[in-house]
Amino acid sequence: MVDLNSVDARSGASTALDRGPSSHEEVSTLAQQAETGFRWLSEQSRGARADLLNDLATALEDNQQEIINTADRETAIGVDRLRGELTRTVGQLRFFGRVILDGAYLDVSIEHENTSLPLRTPDLRRWNVPLGPVAIFGSSNFPPAFSAPGGDSASALAAGCPVVVKAHGSHLATTRLVERLFRQVLEEANAPPGVFQVVYGREAGILLVEQPEITAIGFTGSVSSGLALAERAASRPTPIPFYGELGSVNPVVVLPSAAAVRGESIGRDFATSVTIQAGQMCTKPGVLLVPVGPEGDALVAAAAEGLEKFAPAHLLNSRTRDSFVHGIRDVLSDPRVKQVFPPASESADQVAAVLAVVDAAELTGVHHSAVLEEHFGPFAVVARYRDLSDVLSVLRTLPPALTGAVHFEDEDDDGRVIAKELIRRSGRIIYNGFPTGVMVGWGMTHGGQFPATTSDFTSVGANAINRLLRPVTLQDAPAALSPLELRDDQTMIPRRINGVLHTESRTK
Amino acid sequence: MVDLNSVDARSGASTALDRGPSSHEEVSTLAQQAETGFRWLSEQSRGARADLLNDLATALEDNQQEIINTADRETAIGVDRLRGELTRTVGQLRFFGRVILDGAYLDVSIEHENTSLPLRTPDLRRWNVPLGPVAIFGSSNFPPAFSAPGGDSASALAAGCPVVVKAHGSHLATTRLVERLFRQVLEEANAPPGVFQVVYGREAGILLVEQPEITAIGFTGSVSSGLALAERAASRPTPIPFYGELGSVNPVVVLPSAAAVRGESIGRDFATSVTIQAGQMCTKPGVLLVPVGPEGDALVAAAAEGLEKFAPAHLLNSRTRDSFVHGIRDVLSDPRVKQVFPPASESADQVAAVLAVVDAAELTGVHHSAVLEEHFGPFAVVARYRDLSDVLSVLRTLPPALTGAVHFEDEDDDGRVIAKELIRRSGRIIYNGFPTGVMVGWGMTHGGQFPATTSDFTSVGANAINRLLRPVTLQDAPAALSPLELRDDQTMIPRRINGVLHTESRTK
């Protein structure tokens, strides 16, 4: 029984995958194998895990053309963008190798026993250990970077957690290819297959969340699917953490000081940011707050002009296109929408860019309007405001987002006021710039207050590993039974010893 | 309408509190004031927050006799133990002052912009910011250390989060006193009252969880109350994290190598650990695994002898006593219980220590037996085992706990096997010791897999502050708008700069 298809995003042509959905039994077997994978990973040094990450990276690199072509056929993202994304994914795997070699993520703290006090205090050695097998639900819009070989997998394997990926239905062949490549790397490393596995089919994903061996979920997708899985994760006999990146309408505030000096260039850059990857980015700027008046008008005109230049494009799949078309129809039927640039075009299977203009004051306190929802695709709202209190009201009406941006001139103190408000709601604040483009590095935060993410964490950058670790303290452990990183003679990683943090560790 | 009473734990005599339960309106007002407190705290430097923590500590110290006497009357814990607990609470507030001055908790990472690449990478500055107002539900058994002025409050205020405590019904007068003392300190510091507040009454606690201003919950208490509140926290329009320390049956494994060499002293120390504070400790050793045979017999005899010496004691309150008496009755009616030391005594209001002996093999896979549940009071189970697989089976049958302990001789490799199993389930592993006694310091972990705690964290020690922080990255922020800790010229705290961790920060 084969009922899984790889679909060409442009032509709609469907090819049967070389396998069907994972059965209940298969999911349960994979979860048990993940447990075996966990034991194997626990026996590997950090160096060996970094080598494995590098080998996985090299396998992607060596087969990049096939991956890119397959992903392009399944998603219509385009080979150039996909090449960039693959490079990022390769770099991300290697970066996490460096993160674990650095060792700060272990957060080691050693307190030697103290027998000079009336009551002896024990020897305490604290560090972070991996949670266990992790289930990963990737996104539709980044077939490598936020999917099977993406940030969740890289941070999990770095932590020492085996991975079971639920293959995303919109790029099954790409995932199947990655699975094959990674399995080969594992074989060559004499690693058990349970270190990295994939399940196929919607039902298998749900079953996966319920397997007792699974200890955490990484999810990137819609609010509705995310919350449904989160509820399952929470209602297991043993609840497990659910790290979901859900929806994000990213606000960009342009203060009058910036509109006056560089309104048109802000408008142009905004149009570019909205239409990157046909607007199918979780960091797409969704609402642009622009002052009323001629300088704001010029900014909006420049943005509209930029959007007009966007060549109609195929979206990721027919479901994404349908919900975009319906969503925009809902937006445009809202009486609050005053203007539309350019007039909405509805070709059979490609979509044009759309900009809807509203009055900021009319958004305050509004809930359940399509205008304030995320629409995956080349669309944004411009909200024209009269004063700062209008802006603050809109920001407080919008659900918290992954990012917030503010444009202002240096001497303008309102920039500080807006940034302060944005910081309360988002994990990344952009000053005089746009939110698209999320660097993989030590300093990145990709997360925000609910519903941007289900709780406060980052799913991108070094600290993404923190989600998959838990703290353990060994009390009076014999040195011979302590992991290397907790021994007095270890000198390679940052450690806190008797309360003092050393980047080059010292012994007693 | 006064219907809140402070009850003498020994005599049962009841005194009306000088106030009634908090009304719906009062809870909502306090939550709004907490928001004002949050804004005030956000404007204070780390140094100012540390000063505030020190002032709160001093207020407790200066009024220790009154606090200890009030708490002793309400809990029957005894003035000596309460004096120790107060000293710990005072030290804990000051310790968190040092934690924030140290600054590592901010986890600062600075990546300077790079314009030498084809695509410029932005300037990224990451740190941790406080969540916002926190609701705290303290425990019955530590009126200062895990209640109004305890670890949850100390770590929250250190993080910059205002606190609203739900007063525990079993030490209302103690909480009222702490509230008065802390309010005075806040007044003297010109802080708004919203920085530290208290609500009274069961219903007020539930309302508190639902206030939109509250951003996290700290809870120490029973599994049933904890899960009920956790569900409310999760089903708010904006779900918030619930950090619950629930129940813990702490296993102590004695391997034959240790039983042979020092069985009797292990037995004696076990009896002491079980009866500290009349066994009303979340770290009380609940199950002792002892090998069958004469050496194990001697160990058990020594433990029984130690428990016999325990003078019957008042428990914290009549509810605790009733559930202890009923719980032990359930245990003793279980046919698996082979022996009881000493025979259960049931005086009207004081309880004696009880030890029930079972066969380890009969516990494997057993669920819902009183034998495997936590019983708050001077009680423990001894499980006699035949071989290592018996031990592993019992450990896997028991719910995960805060701690796990193993006694063995150095050359005994089974110690490693048991420790490995314990590490998968608990946050603190004790080698050749007992779990009671939780040091407040940099290296402590007080938490474990569910249901020991609701998720993996520590509620004691420096890292308890992590629960109340969230990551934020500022992208291309003008230096003038950056917090001091993120500026290039800052040199006082550990920071990662362009990927390298410096304990003394460097500039570009």
Interface residues (C-beta under 8 A of the other chain):
Chain A: R98 D102 A104 D107 S109 I110 E111 T121 P122 L124 R125 R126 V129 L131 G132 A234 T238 P239 P241 D410 G415 R416 A419 I423 R424 S426 G427 R428 I429 I430 Y431 N432 G433 G437 M439 G441 W442 G443 M444 T445 G447 Q449 F450 T454 S455 D456 F457 T458 A462 N463 L469 R470 P471 V472 T473 L474 Q475 D476 A477 P478 A480 L481 P494 R496 G499 L501 H502 T503
Chain B: R98 D102 A104 D107 S109 I110 E111 T121 P122 L124 R125 R126 V129 L131 G132 A234 T238 P239 P241 D410 G415 R416 A419 I423 R424 S426 G427 R428 I429 I430 Y431 N432 G433 G437 M439 G441 W442 G443 M444 T445 G447 Q449 F450 T454 S455 D456 F457 T458 A462 N463 L469 R470 P471 V472 T473 L474 Q475 D476 A477 P478 A480 L481 P494 R496 G499 L501 H502 T503
